[in-house]
Amino acid sequence: MIDRTEKIEEFYNLISSELSDLPKGCLVNISPTEVKLHKFGEKSRQN
């Protein structure tokens, strides 16, 4: 998910209780990221 920190925090607040109730472990991390490559794919052609 790529967005502003405020938007991510808002989304996390909406789902945090569901994450806490998961039977398995999970990790939520917000940190600066260095983008090495951002490549858009090609749309498939419908014949």
Secondary structure, DSSP 8 states (H G I E B T S, - for coil): --S-HHHHHHHHHHHHHHHHT-SS-----------S-----------
